[in-house]
């Protein structure tokens, strides 16, 4: 576990990878965040993403259990996470309407994924809904940067990045396809293989082409002097989605049954909460006593208000 590969596979390692790939290499560049502000924001965002991965362990742990029907300790732990999460973000003034909406979207994704996997059946619309909702955690990180900076999020840029985030999620599943099949975890390509067999690659490619066309259309609205730079950083995030697809590896094994005890997850709540609160407190201290400007929320685009999805 102390090897680089082992550390990268831990929740903290995964969180660090997400912050590096999405925040440092894409969002900060697209949103032109000053370097001085990046130093202040990044530790906070890392702590938040770590907590997201601890919550995600709940969904993986209960893939075969409908949490809404079986309201055990894991169901209660999930709500504990959400309440603590909101409380800390409000304390640090990292909360606005955009952040609140995305926290609710994250809950919607957890419930959709859990409901779908616990039923044991997947339809095309279910798969695409989860793929579109799954990047909610990285969208939340971006929304928080605007809240913390006291700035309103530009609706056009948010719309521009939406298909990029979906494509990047598909690219990630393609990159980890064999690993996910072996582990029995949800993977969009594996799900398409189950639904469409030999036609899975062409069916998924059709969706990828649709999302990329959406991105390119919105990219064309940017000023010419920004277009090339934004296109470059965004395409790096989803390169695997438009490259060759892996050879199919058969059906996914059934999800492992949930442990009857909630001890492991409750320990994760305590550890994740402690680390997150520590990181947030450190950031709050560095920010000093001067309260940031009150962030201005912007109306959510219609397709997001309806639940969109990724």
N, C-alpha and C positions, 0 to 999 in steps of 0.2 A: 504493500500500500504506500510505502515511502518512495517508490519509484516515480518518475515524472508521469508515466502513464497511469499509475495507480492514483496519484494525487489529482490528475485531471478528471478521473472518473468519480471523484467525491462530489457531494453537493457544492462545496466551496469551490472546487476546481471547475465544475461546470458553470457556476455563476461567474467566475472570473473570465472564462472563455466567452460567455455571452456579452459581458460588459466590454471586453476587448473588441469583439467582432462587430457588435452593433453600435455601442455607444462611442467608443474611441475611434473606430475606423469608418463609421458611417454617420451617425447622428450628429456628432460634434462637427464633422466636416460639412454636412448638408446645412446645418443650422448656424454654421460659422460662430461657434461658441469660443470666446477668447480663451487662450491658454491658462491665464490666471484663474478663471472661473472653473476650468476643467479640473484643476488640482483640488478645488474645494468640493466639487460635485461628485467626483468619481468614487471616493470611499463610501459615501452615502448610498449611491446606486448599487455598489457591490453588495452592501449589507442587505438592501431590499431584494436583490435578485437571489441572494442566498436563501432568504426566507421563502421566496417563491418556490425554490427547489425543494425546501423542506415540506411545503404544502403539497407539491407535486408527488412526493413520496406517498401521500395519503391515497391518491388516485391509483397509483401503481399497486399499492398494498391491497386495495379493495377492488381490483378490476373485475372480480367475479361476484361482488356483493353490492346490491343496490343500497347505497347509504341512506337514501330517503325512506326506504322501507325498513332497513335494519338500523335503527338509531342507537348505535352503541357508542363506545368511548371514542372511536375514530370520528364519528359524526360530530360529537361534542368538541373534539380537538380541532376540527376544521373551523368551527365557529369561533373558537378561542383565538385561532390565528387571525381571522379576519378582523375581529374587534380590536385586538392588540395592534394589528397593522394600521388600522385607521387612526387609532389613538396616537401612535408615535408620529405618523405623518402630519397629523394636525398640530401636534406639539412643535414640530419643526417648520411649520408653515409650508409644507410640501403638499398641500391639499387644495384642490379647486374642483370645479365641476368636471373638467376633463379627467382628472385623476379618479374622482368618485365614480364616474361612468365606467372607467376601465377596471376598477376593482370589482364592480358588479359584473362586468364582462368576464373577468377571470373566474368568478364564482359560476357564471353560466357555463363556461367551458368545462370546469370540473364536473358539474352536474351532467352536462351533455355527454362527456367522455365516460363517466361512471355509468350513466344509464344505458349507453350504447354497448359498452363492453360487458356489463352485467347481464344484458339480454342475450349476448352471444351472437347477434346478427348485425350485419352492416349493410346499409344501402348507400348508393352513390351520393345522395344528398346529405346523408349523415357524415360521410367521410369528408366531403368538401366543407360542410359546416364546421367540423372540427379543425380542418386544416386552416380555415380562414380565422377561426377564433384562437388558435393555439399561440400565435405571436402576441397575445394580449400582454404578456409579461414585459416584452421589450417595448411595446407601445406605452406601457405604464412608465417605464424608465424615461422615455422621451418626454412624456407629459410632465413628469416630476421635475425635469430640468427647467422647463418653462415656468412651473409654479415657483421653484426656488429662485429663479432669476427675476421673478416679478414681471414676466412677459406673457403675452397672449400667443397661442399657437396659431400659425398661419394655416387656414383651412386648405389652401391649394397644395402646400407641401405635405400636409397630412394625407391628403388624397393621393398625392404622387407616391408616397412611401408605402401606402397600404398594399398594393400588389407586390411590391418588392419584398415586404415582410412575409407575404404568403409564399412567394417563390423561394425565398431563403429557407422557409420551413420545409418545403418539398425537397429542396436540395439536401437539407440535413438528413431527411429520411432516406433519400437515395444513397447518401454517403454511408449511412449506418444500417442499410437494408439487411444484410446478412446477420449482423449482430442483433438487430431487433427481432428477426425471425427466430434466431436461436433462443433469445430470451423470452419470446412470447409477448413483447410489448407492442403497443399500437404503432403501426407504420403505414403511411399512406400508400406506398407502392405495394406492400404486402397485401393490403386490403383490396387494391385494384386487381392484384393477381388472383385473389380469392373470387372476386366478382367476375372478372373477364378472361381469366386464363391466359392463353397465348396473345390475346389482344390487349393485355394490360398496359404494355408500354405505349402503344398508339393511343389508347384511351386517356392515359395520364398526360401524354404529350399534347393532346388536344386542349386539355385544361391549362397546361403550362403556357401554350401559345396564346391562349385567351388572356391570361394574367399578364404576360409580357406585352401583348398589344395594348393593354390598358395602361401599363407603365409608360410605354413609348409615346402614346398619345398625350398623356399628361406631361411627360418630359418636354414635349415640343412647345409647351406654353411658357417654359422658363426663359429668362433672358439668355441670348446666345453666349454671353461671357461666362455663365454658370453651367450651361447645359453639359458640356463635355466632362467637367469635373464631377458633377453629380452622377452622370451616366456611368462613369468609371467606377466610383466607389459603390454604387448600387449593383452593378453587374457582377462585381466580385463576390457579393453576398449570395448570388443565386447561380453561379456558373455551372454547378453540377446539374441543376434542373434542366439546362438546355444542352447538356453533353450526352454522351452515350449512357444508356441505362444498364444497370447490372443484370446479369443472367438470373432468372427466377430461381428461387430456392425452395419451392414447395410451400405447403401450408404452414401457418403459424401454429405452434402448440397452444393448447388451452391455457389461459392464465392460471397461475398458481393460486390455490385457495388462500384466503386471508387468514392470518394468524388469529386465534380466538382471543388473544391478549392484546391490549392496546399499549403495553408497556413501551415497546420500541418507538412507537410514534409519539407517545407522550414525552419520552426522553428527547426525541427530536424537537418537540415543541420547546422544551426548556433550553436545549443547547442552541437551537436556531434563534430563539427569542433573545437569549443572552448576548449572542454575538451581534445580532442586528441592533439591539438597543445600544450596545457598546459602540458600534461603528457610528450610529446616528448621534450619540451623545458627543463623540469626538468631533464630528463635523459641526454640531451645534456650537461647541466650544470655540472652534476655529472661526466660526462666523461672527463671533463677538456679540455684544449686547444690542447692536442696532437691528431692529426688525426689518426684514426685507419689505419691499413694496408689495402691496396686496396684488396678487395675480389676477389678471382679467380673464375670465372664461370666454370662450367663443362658442357659438352655437355648433352643435355636432351636425355633420352632414346627414341628410335623410337616411342613407343606407346604413349608417352607423347607429342611428337612433333606433332602427328597427332590429338591429342585432347582426347584421352584416354578412360575413363572419371571418376569422383566422386563427 
